[in-house]
Structures are given as C-alpha cells and as structure tokens.
Amino acid sequence: GHDFTVEVTEVTGKGGDLIISLFTRSEGFPDQPAKAAHSVKISPERPSHTFSKLPPGKYVVVVFHDRNKDGKVNKSFVAWKRTPPV
C-alpha cells in the first residue's frame, strides 16, 4: 500500500475537531464520514494526518471543521478536491 498525507491549511477558529474522510465510492459522500473508506478526527491545532498502506485507487478527500464535535456537517458543504490516484 501507499501512504497519503493530508495537510489542512488556513483553519479558522479554534476548538472542535477536523474530520478528514477518504471516500472510494459515492455512498455517504460528502457529509457522512461514517460511510467513508477511512475517516479520522484530528485537532485543528495539528492539522495533518497520514493514511497508511492505502491500496491503489481513486479517492476523494473531504475535510470539515466539526466545531461542536457532533460528527455532522451542520452547514453547507464548502469545497472538495479530487486527488490523483495513489
């Protein structure tokens, strides 16, 4: 497998969690991180995470700031970026 690092920049506000999700299919995309192939919560103060030993394929990365720590997207989805296959 391959390692894939996500670094989040320009996080506004403090507190809460950043949730980074990797989706390999459309089910649950973009606002249900529980249905992602991989999903992690990280601190906004240390906004990066490495997903290790991923199989080759196509992934879509979704990041949102969960300020109230409820695990849900409470506002409109702002942006997503398709990454090249790893």
N, C-alpha and C positions, 0 to 999 in steps of 0.2 A: 504493500500500500504506500500511499504518498501522504506527506504532511501538508497541511494547508493552514496558513496563519491569517487571521482576520484582525486588522488593526482599525479601531474606530477613532476618528478624529473629530474635533470640534464638538465635544459633548457639552451641551448647555445644561446648567443646573446640576445640583449635587443630590446625593441620596438615591434610594431606589436601586434597581438592578438594570444592567443592559442584558438583553436576551438576544443571543446570536443563534440563528437556526439555519441549517443546511437542508434544503428540500431537493429531492430527486424526482418528485412527481407533483402533480397539481393538487392532490388531496390535502386540504388544510392550508394551502398557500394562499395568502401570505400571513394570515393572522391567527393561526392555531399551531403554536410551536410544539405542542404535544404530538402532532402528526408529522413533524419533520423527521428526516432520517437521523439527524443529530441536532441537539439543542442544549445550550448551556446558559447559565446565569453568571454574569461577571460584574465586578464593581466598576462604576463609572470612573473611579479614580485610577484604575489599572485596565484601560480599555483595549485589551488584546487577548486572543485565545488561539491556540494551535490545536486543530483537529488532527489526530494522528492516525496513520495507517488506513487512509481512505482508499477504497477501490477506485480504479479508473472510471470516469463517467462524467456526466454533466450535473452541475449543482447550481442552485440559486441560493444566494445568501440574503437573509433578512435579519436586520438589526433593529430593535426598538428599545426605547428607554422606558422601562416599567417603573415609573416614579412611585406608584402606590403599592408596588410589589404584589399585585393580584394575578400576575401571569397572563393578562389580557391586553389586547390593543384597545385602548379606550378612546382614541381619537382617530381621525382619518389617517390612512397609511400615506407616508410622505414620499418615500423613494425606495427603489430596489435596483440592484445592479447585477446583471448576469455576468458570471465569471467564466473564464475559459475552462475547458475540461482539465482536470488534473491527471 
